[in-house]
Amino acid sequence: MIADKRRTIILASGSKARRNLLKQIGLEFSVVPSRGSEKRFLRGRPSDFVMGNALGKAKAVAEKFKSGIVIAADTVVLVGKKIIGKPKNVRDAFKALKLLSRRPQWVYTGLAVIDIASGRILTDYEKTKIYMYRLSNKEIRNYFRKVSPLDKAGSFDIQGLGGVFIDRIEGCFYNVVGLPLAKLARMLKKIRVEVF
């Protein structure tokens, strides 16, 4: 166990987007990417799927510390009943983005917050519906020349160049980026961590 004298916040993710979002709301935190295993196949409700994965990640990091607040998240894109996660390669990313531009999609993010000292565990989720413009093969290839799709669920970045693909969204924008900030702030408030 790593001793922790303060009630520090620990982000159980190596995601640059998630780090930037926590900085955006003024939280000070350390980063400890989780090695917790994730489920790959959807059984049951998407909300349970992403919350379960987020909790697994949070627990894997929490067991390394004696105190602190661990935040973990898991984001998936769902088209019908098919999960579109991070692509294995560029060919996989191409197929995913082509599919996403043909049909509306849901983005689910599961959140898990663990207060290590008290043992309190909170889980919740957010979902957002996205409508994309129909993309040509050329547009997808040109996008991949400028942006690597390999570290992004759904193979695109809504906060960057991929934002030009979006016709409209229904729900939380930050959920699509990877961390629904309003939902997270309400969870943190329950364990007496105030964002402002």
N, CA and C atoms as a LAMMPS dump frame, in Angstrom:
ITEM: TIMESTEP
0
ITEM: NUMBER OF ATOMS
588
ITEM: BOX BOUNDS ff ff ff
-5.0000000000000000e+02 5.0000000000000000e+02
-5.0000000000000000e+02 5.0000000000000000e+02
-5.0000000000000000e+02 5.0000000000000000e+02
ITEM: ATOMS id mol type element x y z
1 1 1 N 0.844 -1.199 0
2 1 2 C 0 0 0
3 1 3 C 0.883 1.254 0
4 2 1 N 0.483 2.229 -0.778
5 2 2 C 1.201 3.489 -0.828
6 2 3 C 0.565 4.443 0.184
7 3 1 N 1.362 4.973 1.085
8 3 2 C 0.824 5.897 2.082
9 3 3 C 0.425 7.205 1.41
10 4 1 N -0.69 7.766 1.845
11 4 2 C -1.194 9.01 1.278
12 4 3 C -1.682 9.876 2.431
13 5 1 N -0.917 10.947 2.744
14 5 2 C -1.238 11.75 3.92
15 5 3 C -2.4 12.705 3.678
16 6 1 N -2.674 13.081 2.427
17 6 2 C -3.762 14.007 2.124
18 6 3 C -4.876 13.263 1.409
19 7 1 N -6.032 13.902 1.324
20 7 2 C -7.155 13.315 0.589
21 7 3 C -7.001 13.714 -0.874
22 8 1 N -6.076 13.095 -1.531
23 8 2 C -5.767 13.458 -2.908
24 8 3 C -6.751 12.802 -3.873
25 9 1 N -6.832 13.383 -5.043
26 9 2 C -7.658 12.824 -6.114
27 9 3 C -6.741 12.09 -7.077
28 10 1 N -7.138 10.882 -7.427
29 10 2 C -6.348 10.035 -8.313
30 10 3 C -7.211 9.681 -9.52
31 11 1 N -6.748 10.054 -10.695
32 11 2 C -7.446 9.694 -11.933
33 11 3 C -6.909 8.359 -12.417
34 12 1 N -7.786 7.361 -12.47
35 12 2 C -7.382 6.007 -12.872
36 12 3 C -7.501 5.861 -14.389
37 13 1 N -6.809 6.749 -15.11
38 13 2 C -6.891 6.738 -16.575
39 13 3 C -5.679 7.438 -17.162
40 14 1 N -5.193 6.909 -18.257
41 14 2 C -4.103 7.557 -18.981
42 14 3 C -4.603 8.485 -20.069
43 15 1 N -5.916 8.668 -20.157
44 15 2 C -6.521 9.471 -21.224
45 15 3 C -6.155 10.946 -21.088
46 16 1 N -5.563 11.484 -22.151
47 16 2 C -5.21 12.907 -22.174
48 16 3 C -6.465 13.768 -22.107
49 17 1 N -7.522 13.342 -22.802
50 17 2 C -8.778 14.104 -22.8
51 17 3 C -9.357 14.192 -21.389
52 18 1 N -9.334 13.076 -20.653
53 18 2 C -9.863 13.089 -19.284
54 18 3 C -9.009 13.964 -18.362
55 19 1 N -7.71 13.901 -18.535
56 19 2 C -6.822 14.772 -17.739
57 19 3 C -7.16 16.239 -17.993
58 20 1 N -7.326 16.581 -19.253
59 20 2 C -7.616 17.972 -19.607
60 20 3 C -8.959 18.432 -19.048
61 21 1 N -9.944 17.543 -19.032
62 21 2 C -11.255 17.914 -18.498
63 21 3 C -11.195 18.16 -16.994
64 22 1 N -10.455 17.329 -16.261
65 22 2 C -10.321 17.564 -14.816
66 22 3 C -9.574 18.872 -14.542
67 23 1 N -8.569 19.168 -15.348
68 23 2 C -7.858 20.449 -15.2
69 23 3 C -8.804 21.615 -15.494
70 24 1 N -9.656 21.425 -16.479
71 24 2 C -10.59 22.471 -16.901
72 24 3 C -11.5 22.915 -15.753
73 25 1 N -11.86 21.967 -14.865
74 25 2 C -12.727 22.34 -13.74
75 25 3 C -11.918 22.608 -12.455
76 26 1 N -10.605 22.726 -12.619
77 26 2 C -9.762 23.19 -11.523
78 26 3 C -9.371 22.168 -10.476
79 27 1 N -9.532 20.883 -10.761
80 27 2 C -9.148 19.863 -9.776
81 27 3 C -7.652 19.573 -9.859
82 28 1 N -7.043 19.405 -8.695
83 28 2 C -5.656 18.948 -8.637
84 28 3 C -5.695 17.444 -8.416
85 29 1 N -4.906 16.719 -9.184
86 29 2 C -4.977 15.261 -9.133
87 29 3 C -3.678 14.652 -9.628
88 30 1 N -3.498 13.389 -9.291
89 30 2 C -2.4 12.614 -9.857
90 30 3 C -3.001 11.577 -10.804
91 31 1 N -2.191 11.062 -11.688
92 31 2 C -2.653 10.094 -12.683
93 31 3 C -2.001 8.741 -12.415
94 32 1 N -2.848 7.73 -12.254
95 32 2 C -2.376 6.355 -12.09
96 32 3 C -3.234 5.487 -13.025
97 33 1 N -2.763 5.255 -14.256
98 33 2 C -3.575 4.454 -15.185
99 33 3 C -3.891 3.077 -14.606
100 34 1 N -5.127 2.66 -14.797
101 34 2 C -5.575 1.381 -14.249
102 34 3 C -5.16 0.222 -15.14
103 35 1 N -4.815 -0.872 -14.485
104 35 2 C -4.526 -2.117 -15.214
105 35 3 C -5.69 -3.094 -15.031
106 36 1 N -6.814 -2.589 -14.539
107 36 2 C -7.992 -3.436 -14.335
108 36 3 C -8.533 -3.951 -15.655
109 37 1 N -9.031 -5.165 -15.653
110 37 2 C -9.541 -5.755 -16.901
111 37 3 C -10.91 -5.184 -17.224
112 38 1 N -11.186 -5.068 -18.533
113 38 2 C -12.464 -4.551 -19.007
114 38 3 C -13.231 -5.644 -19.72
115 39 1 N -14.545 -5.64 -19.531
116 39 2 C -15.396 -6.535 -20.318
117 39 3 C -15.436 -6.003 -21.741
118 40 1 N -15.467 -6.905 -22.701
119 40 2 C -15.457 -6.501 -24.11
120 40 3 C -16.794 -6.711 -24.805
121 41 1 N -17.633 -7.571 -24.25
122 41 2 C -18.877 -7.919 -24.929
123 41 3 C -20.066 -7.498 -24.089
124 42 1 N -21.026 -6.868 -24.741
125 42 2 C -22.192 -6.351 -24.053
126 42 3 C -23.177 -7.461 -23.728
127 43 1 N -23.44 -7.607 -22.439
128 43 2 C -24.509 -8.495 -21.964
129 43 3 C -25.329 -7.671 -20.994
130 44 1 N -26.603 -7.553 -21.25
131 44 2 C -27.431 -6.723 -20.38
132 44 3 C -27.43 -5.278 -20.832
133 45 1 N -27.65 -4.382 -19.889
134 45 2 C -27.799 -2.965 -20.217
135 45 3 C -26.444 -2.286 -20.424
136 46 1 N -26.354 -1.387 -21.421
137 46 2 C -25.095 -0.656 -21.643
138 46 3 C -24.649 0.125 -20.41
139 47 1 N -25.602 0.664 -19.652
140 47 2 C -25.249 1.437 -18.449
141 47 3 C -24.52 0.555 -17.44
142 48 1 N -25.006 -0.673 -17.241
143 48 2 C -24.344 -1.599 -16.312
144 48 3 C -22.957 -1.987 -16.822
145 49 1 N -22.845 -2.142 -18.125
146 49 2 C -21.583 -2.514 -18.757
147 49 3 C -20.498 -1.477 -18.462
148 50 1 N -20.802 -0.189 -18.746
149 50 2 C -19.773 0.845 -18.566
150 50 3 C -19.509 1.131 -17.091
151 51 1 N -20.548 1.048 -16.246
152 51 2 C -20.308 1.25 -14.807
153 51 3 C -19.467 0.12 -14.229
154 52 1 N -19.705 -1.104 -14.686
155 52 2 C -18.913 -2.243 -14.228
156 52 3 C -17.454 -2.116 -14.619
157 53 1 N -17.207 -1.702 -15.86
158 53 2 C -15.828 -1.504 -16.305
159 53 3 C -15.145 -0.38 -15.534
160 54 1 N -15.866 0.72 -15.316
161 54 2 C -15.291 1.844 -14.571
162 54 3 C -14.96 1.433 -13.136
163 55 1 N -15.849 0.679 -12.517
164 55 2 C -15.613 0.234 -11.143
165 55 3 C -14.405 -0.704 -11.057
166 56 1 N -14.268 -1.593 -12.034
167 56 2 C -13.103 -2.477 -12.067
168 56 3 C -11.804 -1.697 -12.148
169 57 1 N -11.796 -0.655 -12.963
170 57 2 C -10.606 0.192 -13.092
171 57 3 C -10.321 0.933 -11.78
172 58 1 N -11.379 1.48 -11.171
173 58 2 C -11.207 2.235 -9.924
174 58 3 C -10.667 1.349 -8.805
175 59 1 N -11.216 0.149 -8.677
176 59 2 C -10.769 -0.766 -7.622
177 59 3 C -9.314 -1.177 -7.808
178 60 1 N -8.908 -1.396 -9.061
179 60 2 C -7.525 -1.805 -9.329
180 60 3 C -6.529 -0.744 -8.873
181 61 1 N -6.905 0.525 -8.966
182 61 2 C -6.028 1.61 -8.518
183 61 3 C -6.177 1.84 -7.017
184 62 1 N -7.406 1.791 -6.512
185 62 2 C -7.658 2.061 -5.084
186 62 3 C -6.883 1.12 -4.172
187 63 1 N -6.686 -0.122 -4.596
188 63 2 C -6 -1.09 -3.734
189 63 3 C -4.519 -0.762 -3.544
190 64 1 N -3.994 0.202 -4.292
191 64 2 C -2.591 0.587 -4.163
192 64 3 C -2.38 1.695 -3.124
193 65 1 N -3.472 2.274 -2.621
194 65 2 C -3.377 3.421 -1.723
195 65 3 C -4.128 3.173 -0.409
196 66 1 N -3.749 3.942 0.618
197 66 2 C -4.444 3.864 1.904
198 66 3 C -5.539 4.91 2.026
199 67 1 N -5.422 5.994 1.26
200 67 2 C -6.432 7.049 1.277
201 67 3 C -6.416 7.773 -0.058
202 68 1 N -7.397 8.645 -0.224
203 68 2 C -7.522 9.389 -1.471
204 68 3 C -8.844 9.079 -2.15
205 69 1 N -9.115 9.822 -3.192
206 69 2 C -10.334 9.66 -3.976
207 69 3 C -9.931 9.194 -5.368
208 70 1 N -10.432 8.043 -5.778
209 70 2 C -10.119 7.514 -7.108
210 70 3 C -11.303 7.78 -8.033
211 71 1 N -11 8.305 -9.206
212 71 2 C -12.003 8.529 -10.251
213 71 3 C -11.636 7.661 -11.451
214 72 1 N -12.602 6.875 -11.923
215 72 2 C -12.378 6.058 -13.121
216 72 3 C -13.584 6.19 -14.042
217 73 1 N -13.341 5.977 -15.315
218 73 2 C -14.42 6.086 -16.299
219 73 3 C -14.216 5.057 -17.4
220 74 1 N -15.313 4.715 -18.053
221 74 2 C -15.264 3.823 -19.209
222 74 3 C -16.274 4.336 -20.229
223 75 1 N -15.82 4.572 -21.451
224 75 2 C -16.684 5.115 -22.497
225 75 3 C -16.783 4.136 -23.657
226 76 1 N -18.015 3.914 -24.108
227 76 2 C -18.231 3.113 -25.311
228 76 3 C -19.232 3.823 -26.211
229 77 1 N -19.137 3.507 -27.48
230 77 2 C -20.091 3.997 -28.471
231 77 3 C -20.938 2.807 -28.89
232 78 1 N -22.238 3.014 -28.944
233 78 2 C -23.171 1.925 -29.243
234 78 3 C -23.993 2.279 -30.473
235 79 1 N -23.986 1.376 -31.446
236 79 2 C -24.849 1.495 -32.622
237 79 3 C -25.733 0.26 -32.62
238 80 1 N -27.018 0.454 -32.39
239 80 2 C -27.893 -0.701 -32.195
240 80 3 C -27.435 -1.421 -30.94
241 81 1 N -27.071 -2.696 -31.059
242 81 2 C -26.533 -3.447 -29.915
243 81 3 C -25.042 -3.709 -30.073
244 82 1 N -24.423 -3.064 -31.052
245 82 2 C -23.004 -3.268 -31.333
246 82 3 C -22.162 -2.203 -30.635
247 83 1 N -21.189 -2.655 -29.858
248 83 2 C -20.259 -1.74 -29.193
249 83 3 C -19.132 -1.384 -30.15
250 84 1 N -18.888 -0.094 -30.261
251 84 2 C -17.754 0.399 -31.042
252 84 3 C -16.77 0.973 -30.029
253 85 1 N -15.735 0.247 -29.719
254 85 2 C -14.74 0.714 -28.756
255 85 3 C -13.568 1.351 -29.483
256 86 1 N -12.406 1.294 -28.869
257 86 2 C -11.198 1.784 -29.537
258 86 3 C -10.829 0.787 -30.631
259 87 1 N -10.481 1.268 -31.809
260 87 2 C -10.166 0.356 -32.908
261 87 3 C -8.847 -0.381 -32.702
262 88 1 N -8.763 -1.579 -33.276
263 88 2 C -7.53 -2.377 -33.179
264 88 3 C -6.464 -1.859 -34.142
265 89 1 N -6.915 -1.338 -35.281
266 89 2 C -6.008 -0.845 -36.315
267 89 3 C -6.765 0.161 -37.181
268 90 1 N -6.091 0.728 -38.177
269 90 2 C -6.705 1.759 -39.018
270 90 3 C -7.855 1.191 -39.84
271 91 1 N -7.723 -0.037 -40.286
272 91 2 C -8.814 -0.651 -41.063
273 91 3 C -10.087 -0.779 -40.205
274 92 1 N -9.901 -1.215 -38.971
275 92 2 C -11.014 -1.326 -38.026
276 92 3 C -11.626 0.059 -37.772
277 93 1 N -10.771 1.071 -37.622
278 93 2 C -11.226 2.446 -37.389
279 93 3 C -12.031 2.956 -38.582
280 94 1 N -11.577 2.633 -39.774
281 94 2 C -12.278 3.066 -40.994
282 94 3 C -13.697 2.493 -41.024
283 95 1 N -13.806 1.19 -40.762
284 95 2 C -15.125 0.534 -40.765
285 95 3 C -16.038 1.134 -39.702
286 96 1 N -15.466 1.41 -38.528
287 96 2 C -16.261 1.964 -37.42
288 96 3 C -16.795 3.348 -37.772
289 97 1 N -15.922 4.208 -38.285
290 97 2 C -16.341 5.575 -38.591
291 97 3 C -17.35 5.606 -39.737
292 98 1 N -17.185 4.704 -40.684
293 98 2 C -18.155 4.604 -41.788
294 98 3 C -19.537 4.225 -41.231
295 99 1 N -19.559 3.239 -40.34
296 99 2 C -20.816 2.814 -39.733
297 99 3 C -21.449 3.947 -38.919
298 100 1 N -20.636 4.633 -38.113
299 100 2 C -21.148 5.698 -37.26
300 100 3 C -21.731 6.855 -38.069
301 101 1 N -21.199 7.079 -39.26
302 101 2 C -21.709 8.187 -40.061
303 101 3 C -23.009 7.818 -40.79
304 102 1 N -23.404 6.567 -40.7
305 102 2 C -24.623 6.109 -41.375
306 102 3 C -25.831 6.042 -40.445
307 103 1 N -25.575 5.921 -39.141
308 103 2 C -26.684 5.746 -38.186
309 103 3 C -26.433 6.555 -36.92
310 104 1 N -27.501 7.015 -36.244
311 104 2 C -27.292 7.675 -34.945
312 104 3 C -26.633 6.7 -33.968
313 105 1 N -25.909 7.231 -33.038
314 105 2 C -25.183 6.404 -32.069
315 105 3 C -25.384 6.954 -30.66
316 106 1 N -25.225 6.079 -29.692
317 106 2 C -25.254 6.47 -28.283
318 106 3 C -23.842 6.366 -27.732
319 107 1 N -23.436 7.367 -26.988
320 107 2 C -22.169 7.308 -26.26
321 107 3 C -22.509 7.153 -24.782
322 108 1 N -22.009 6.069 -24.187
323 108 2 C -22.209 5.805 -22.757
324 108 3 C -20.871 5.948 -22.044
325 109 1 N -20.88 6.656 -20.934
326 109 2 C -19.701 6.697 -20.061
327 109 3 C -20.129 6.287 -18.656
328 110 1 N -19.453 5.271 -18.14
329 110 2 C -19.656 4.859 -16.758
330 110 3 C -18.64 5.562 -15.886
331 111 1 N -19.059 5.976 -14.705
332 111 2 C -18.179 6.628 -13.746
333 111 3 C -18.135 5.824 -12.454
334 112 1 N -16.966 5.761 -11.85
335 112 2 C -16.816 5.153 -10.524
336 112 3 C -15.927 6.066 -9.691
337 113 1 N -16.372 6.365 -8.475
338 113 2 C -15.605 7.18 -7.538
339 113 3 C -15.481 6.39 -6.238
340 114 1 N -14.259 6.212 -5.778
341 114 2 C -14.014 5.485 -4.527
342 114 3 C -13.304 6.405 -3.542
343 115 1 N -13.899 6.565 -2.361
344 115 2 C -13.244 7.237 -1.239
345 115 3 C -12.554 6.116 -0.45
346 116 1 N -11.258 5.992 -0.638
347 116 2 C -10.521 4.837 -0.11
348 116 3 C -10.619 4.735 1.407
349 117 1 N -10.438 5.853 2.101
350 117 2 C -10.413 5.819 3.571
351 117 3 C -11.739 5.348 4.159
352 118 1 N -12.85 5.814 3.606
353 118 2 C -14.16 5.44 4.15
354 118 3 C -14.709 4.16 3.517
355 119 1 N -14.146 3.779 2.365
356 119 2 C -14.651 2.61 1.652
357 119 3 C -15.9 2.901 0.841
358 120 1 N -16.29 4.166 0.765
359 120 2 C -17.509 4.517 0.026
360 120 3 C -17.268 4.436 -1.476
361 121 1 N -18.208 3.802 -2.182
362 121 2 C -18.115 3.63 -3.63
363 121 3 C -19.37 4.199 -4.28
364 122 1 N -19.169 5.055 -5.27
365 122 2 C -20.28 5.619 -6.038
366 122 3 C -20.108 5.252 -7.509
367 123 1 N -21.193 4.853 -8.152
368 123 2 C -21.162 4.617 -9.595
369 123 3 C -22.359 5.301 -10.237
370 124 1 N -22.178 5.735 -11.46
371 124 2 C -23.258 6.35 -12.231
372 124 3 C -22.837 6.314 -13.703
373 125 1 N -23.709 6.804 -14.561
374 125 2 C -23.379 6.825 -15.977
375 125 3 C -24.079 8.003 -16.652
376 126 1 N -23.621 8.296 -17.85
377 126 2 C -24.247 9.32 -18.689
378 126 3 C -24.365 8.756 -20.091
379 127 1 N -25.386 9.199 -20.832
380 127 2 C -25.514 8.788 -22.227
381 127 3 C -25.868 9.991 -23.081
382 128 1 N -25.331 10.009 -24.279
383 128 2 C -25.518 11.105 -25.22
384 128 3 C -25.761 10.522 -26.605
385 129 1 N -26.712 11.094 -27.326
386 129 2 C -26.99 10.628 -28.685
387 129 3 C -26.323 11.561 -29.691
388 130 1 N -25.667 10.951 -30.674
389 130 2 C -24.927 11.716 -31.688
390 130 3 C -25.475 11.412 -33.079
391 131 1 N -25.645 12.464 -33.84
392 131 2 C -26.006 12.347 -35.256
393 131 3 C -24.859 12.927 -36.069
394 132 1 N -24.273 12.098 -36.927
395 132 2 C -23.155 12.54 -37.753
396 132 3 C -23.612 12.778 -39.186
397 133 1 N -22.854 13.611 -39.886
398 133 2 C -23.057 13.737 -41.321
399 133 3 C -22.535 12.473 -41.992
400 134 1 N -23.078 12.152 -43.143
401 134 2 C -22.63 10.979 -43.891
402 134 3 C -21.242 11.265 -44.463
403 135 1 N -20.282 10.409 -44.17
404 135 2 C -18.891 10.636 -44.578
405 135 3 C -18.526 9.779 -45.784
406 136 1 N -17.766 10.363 -46.681
407 136 2 C -17.252 9.608 -47.831
408 136 3 C -15.966 8.903 -47.417
409 137 1 N -15.564 7.915 -48.207
410 137 2 C -14.295 7.219 -47.948
411 137 3 C -13.126 8.2 -47.955
412 138 1 N -13.167 9.149 -48.883
413 138 2 C -12.087 10.13 -48.996
414 138 3 C -12.001 10.992 -47.739
415 139 1 N -13.16 11.434 -47.231
416 139 2 C -13.161 12.259 -46.024
417 139 3 C -12.575 11.501 -44.838
418 140 1 N -12.927 10.229 -44.704
419 140 2 C -12.402 9.422 -43.59
420 140 3 C -10.893 9.248 -43.729
421 141 1 N -10.423 8.931 -44.94
422 141 2 C -8.968 8.764 -45.158
423 141 3 C -8.212 10.057 -44.864
424 142 1 N -8.752 11.182 -45.317
425 142 2 C -8.089 12.475 -45.079
426 142 3 C -8.05 12.804 -43.584
427 143 1 N -9.112 12.458 -42.871
428 143 2 C -9.153 12.679 -41.425
429 143 3 C -8.078 11.853 -40.73
430 144 1 N -7.931 10.597 -41.124
431 144 2 C -6.938 9.718 -40.499
432 144 3 C -5.509 10.159 -40.795
433 145 1 N -5.302 10.933 -41.871
434 145 2 C -3.967 11.469 -42.151
435 145 3 C -3.587 12.55 -41.141
436 146 1 N -4.615 13.19 -40.557
437 146 2 C -4.359 14.291 -39.629
438 146 3 C -4.527 13.908 -38.165
439 147 1 N -5.371 12.91 -37.904
440 147 2 C -5.686 12.524 -36.521
441 147 3 C -5.602 11.004 -36.383
442 148 1 N -4.877 10.535 -35.375
443 148 2 C -4.846 9.089 -35.13
444 148 3 C -6.149 8.662 -34.47
445 149 1 N -6.847 7.693 -35.058
446 149 2 C -8.105 7.233 -34.478
447 149 3 C -7.92 6.132 -33.433
448 150 1 N -6.695 5.646 -33.259
449 150 2 C -6.482 4.408 -32.515
450 150 3 C -6.704 4.511 -31.008
451 151 1 N -6.68 5.718 -30.451
452 151 2 C -6.888 5.859 -29.002
453 151 3 C -8.248 6.464 -28.675
454 152 1 N -9.187 6.365 -29.626
455 152 2 C -10.478 7.008 -29.443
456 152 3 C -11.628 6.033 -29.653
457 153 1 N -12.54 5.949 -28.67
458 153 2 C -13.746 5.146 -28.853
459 153 3 C -14.54 5.751 -30.003
460 154 1 N -14.901 4.916 -30.969
461 154 2 C -15.618 5.42 -32.135
462 154 3 C -14.712 5.98 -33.216
463 155 1 N -13.403 6.044 -32.957
464 155 2 C -12.394 6.444 -33.939
465 155 3 C -12.382 7.922 -34.311
466 156 1 N -13.035 8.769 -33.506
467 156 2 C -12.984 10.205 -33.803
468 156 3 C -12.973 11.012 -32.509
469 157 1 N -12.541 12.269 -32.627
470 157 2 C -12.443 13.169 -31.477
471 157 3 C -13.403 14.335 -31.673
472 158 1 N -14.455 14.363 -30.891
473 158 2 C -15.455 15.426 -31.052
474 158 3 C -14.895 16.794 -30.668
475 159 1 N -13.888 16.826 -29.789
476 159 2 C -13.353 18.104 -29.337
477 159 3 C -12.277 18.639 -30.272
478 160 1 N -11.911 17.859 -31.289
479 160 2 C -10.906 18.297 -32.253
480 160 3 C -11.485 18.34 -33.657
481 161 1 N -10.686 17.895 -34.609
482 161 2 C -11.092 17.93 -36.015
483 161 3 C -12.348 17.093 -36.275
484 162 1 N -12.537 16.029 -35.478
485 162 2 C -13.726 15.183 -35.645
486 162 3 C -15.024 15.913 -35.365
487 163 1 N -14.958 17.076 -34.733
488 163 2 C -16.143 17.872 -34.474
489 163 3 C -16.873 18.297 -35.738
490 164 1 N -16.151 18.367 -36.865
491 164 2 C -16.8 18.786 -38.122
492 164 3 C -17.706 17.696 -38.686
493 165 1 N -17.634 16.479 -38.128
494 165 2 C -18.504 15.385 -38.589
495 165 3 C -19.89 15.434 -37.95
496 166 1 N -20.047 16.236 -36.896
497 166 2 C -21.247 16.155 -36.068
498 166 3 C -22.347 17.088 -36.567
499 167 1 N -23.491 16.493 -36.853
500 167 2 C -24.669 17.268 -37.211
501 167 3 C -25.281 17.866 -35.95
502 168 1 N -25.54 17.002 -34.947
503 168 2 C -26.055 17.48 -33.662
504 168 3 C -25.862 16.407 -32.601
505 169 1 N -25.933 16.828 -31.337
506 169 2 C -25.904 15.872 -30.233
507 169 3 C -27.074 16.165 -29.306
508 170 1 N -27.536 15.134 -28.633
509 170 2 C -28.588 15.27 -27.622
510 170 3 C -28.01 14.741 -26.315
511 171 1 N -27.752 15.649 -25.383
512 171 2 C -27.173 15.238 -24.111
513 171 3 C -25.866 15.954 -23.828
514 172 1 N -25.088 15.396 -22.934
515 172 2 C -23.857 16.013 -22.435
516 172 3 C -22.71 15.914 -23.45
517 173 1 N -22.194 17.069 -23.866
518 173 2 C -21.055 17.117 -24.787
519 173 3 C -19.819 16.46 -24.163
520 174 1 N -19.561 16.774 -22.892
521 174 2 C -18.342 16.272 -22.247
522 174 3 C -18.363 14.759 -22.078
523 175 1 N -19.539 14.177 -22.06
524 175 2 C -19.651 12.726 -22.052
525 175 3 C -18.999 12.136 -23.289
526 176 1 N -19.195 12.781 -24.423
527 176 2 C -18.619 12.293 -25.68
528 176 3 C -17.102 12.424 -25.659
529 177 1 N -16.604 13.455 -25
530 177 2 C -15.148 13.627 -24.863
531 177 3 C -14.56 12.541 -23.962
532 178 1 N -15.375 12.054 -22.997
533 178 2 C -14.908 10.944 -22.161
534 178 3 C -15.123 11.09 -20.673
535 179 1 N -15.666 12.245 -20.237
536 179 2 C -15.873 12.445 -18.803
537 179 3 C -17.022 13.438 -18.602
538 180 1 N -18.213 12.95 -18.279
539 180 2 C -19.349 13.858 -18.073
540 180 3 C -19.159 14.691 -16.811
541 181 1 N -18.762 15.938 -16.99
542 181 2 C -18.308 16.768 -15.877
543 181 3 C -19.393 17.078 -14.86
544 182 1 N -20.598 17.402 -15.317
545 182 2 C -21.669 17.743 -14.373
546 182 3 C -22.015 16.547 -13.49
547 183 1 N -22.104 15.383 -14.101
548 183 2 C -22.414 14.155 -13.336
549 183 3 C -21.298 13.857 -12.341
550 184 1 N -20.042 13.988 -12.786
551 184 2 C -18.907 13.739 -11.906
552 184 3 C -18.894 14.719 -10.73
553 185 1 N -19.16 15.99 -10.994
554 185 2 C -19.157 16.998 -9.924
555 185 3 C -20.206 16.669 -8.863
556 186 1 N -21.367 16.18 -9.28
557 186 2 C -22.413 15.816 -8.316
558 186 3 C -22.001 14.598 -7.491
559 187 1 N -21.303 13.66 -8.131
560 187 2 C -20.818 12.491 -7.385
561 187 3 C -19.767 12.899 -6.356
562 188 1 N -18.839 13.767 -6.772
563 188 2 C -17.785 14.215 -5.86
564 188 3 C -18.364 14.981 -4.673
565 189 1 N -19.423 15.742 -4.929
566 189 2 C -20.062 16.515 -3.853
567 189 3 C -20.595 15.583 -2.758
568 190 1 N -21.042 14.399 -3.145
569 190 2 C -21.576 13.437 -2.168
570 190 3 C -20.507 12.943 -1.199
571 191 1 N -19.247 13.026 -1.616
572 191 2 C -18.163 12.621 -0.714
573 191 3 C -17.354 13.836 -0.244
574 192 1 N -18.011 14.998 -0.291
575 192 2 C -17.466 16.259 0.215
576 192 3 C -16.23 16.742 -0.542
577 193 1 N -16.208 16.528 -1.838
578 193 2 C -15.196 17.145 -2.696
579 193 3 C -15.933 18.172 -3.542
580 194 1 N -15.693 19.448 -3.25
581 194 2 C -16.414 20.51 -3.945
582 194 3 C -15.591 21.001 -5.133
583 195 1 N -16.229 21.089 -6.274
584 195 2 C -15.554 21.622 -7.449
585 195 3 C -15.447 23.147 -7.335
586 196 1 N -16.493 23.784 -6.81
587 196 2 C -16.439 25.242 -6.553
588 196 3 C -17.309 25.571 -5.349
